[in-house]
Amino acid sequence: MSKVSRLSIGLGAVMLLTLTACVGNPVFSRLFDRRVTPAVPVDVSPKVAAQLRDFDFAVQSLRDTYLNAEAINDAWQTTVETERLKIAQGNGDEARFIESLQTIIEALNDEDVILLPPVQSQSSGSGSSGGYSGIGVLIDLPREGKNRLLVLAVYPDSPADRAGIKPHDAIIAIEGEPVTFAKRNELIPRLRGEAGSKVKVTVRTPGQPPRDVVLTRRPIEPRSPISYRRLPDTNIGYIAPNPSQLASMRADTANALRDLSADRNVDGVVLDLRVIRGSEFPLEDMLTLFVNGQVGTVQTRGKKEKIEIAGKSIAGSQELPLAVLVSDLTSGPAEAFAGILQDLGRAQIIGTKTSGQIAQFTTATLPSSRLRIQIPVGDYVGIKNNSWRGKGVTPNITSELDWEDFTAEDDPHIKQAIDALTAP
């Protein structure tokens, strides 16, 4: 037998042994399980070709990063192939293309995977970045069964502020047309408009009859200071971070703690996260104010990463008794913050159950349409092995009243927090 033949036989044996040893290895198996993205047909219109490229980009992004790898299975792939064929055989209709994207997203059966519109630059009106012309409110859009725009915050000296609109109010009609869940995507543009133009809104304050308010739009800068104070007849500090300034929340909260303790120490702190939403909440930075050491983990597709906190006491913040207010509006890392502190026994959580939209996310932007897909990539887990994704954080002390059921002057959650922090 020639040397070449013996070498070929030897190499074949080595390859066979290697393949045999790798059977059942999930990492090795995935190398063979990766599906090749189909080519874009050459006989379709440029618009259809662009939609197919976007669709393929969306599919590959979900395959590569989506937290629940088990959902990226053969049944899902069959749905993908069906929808891709519909796009290829279509005429480039945008609504039909979006429907196909929605179909493959819904097939994952995960409410955290969301198709989002393109990022739209806001009309400044004030000559500075982030501004626009409108009435000056931060709102919660209508939800199924809740046909209202719920006011979460009012920007200082805005048209809404001047007209006496306050947090907890609900806008139930715009120019006489009722606010509905079905038309939720049309509502914000109707509140915004040219500076100097007018808009009539119907406002409902909890416990009062609706009233019509005519507002003159003006340039808005969506910023307001953090709210903090000593609660009346107590030695308890209350801190409500600004929901539109999440990036500065840690510094703002630290400064509030210093100010509250400037004259005399406080006996406890109520931290209000009931309207704090979004992935920008500075979870680890905020945790440094109240805890130290390993406080939990983040579970991604392939591993767990420890959440290690280097705590720093600000005006005694590491030891202060703490109550955290939450609601069904609280979402994202703010929920993890509440859940982690609850697991550690560091804080009492008070209010209503949180939304459960708590994952770490990435956003895939489709190259042609600029549509975006929010994709969960990590799950926060507490030291008691609790995961709150899809379930929400259940408060230690629950309330039957939601944010829109009461006014700031008669806030039952704050009363519950005072009772919890002053109990013997």
Helices and strands as residue ranges (DSSP letters): H 3-22, H 26-33, H 46-65, G 69-71, H 74-88, H 94-106, E 114-116, E 132-134, E 137-140, E 149-154, H 159-162, E 170-174, E 177-178, G 181-186, H 187-191, E 198-204, E 211-216, E 218-220, E 227-230, E 236-240, G 246-248, H 249-260, E 268-272, H 283-287, E 293-299, E 304-309, E 322-326, H 333-344, E 348-351, E 360-365, E 372-382, E 397-398, G 403-405, G 408-410, H 412-422
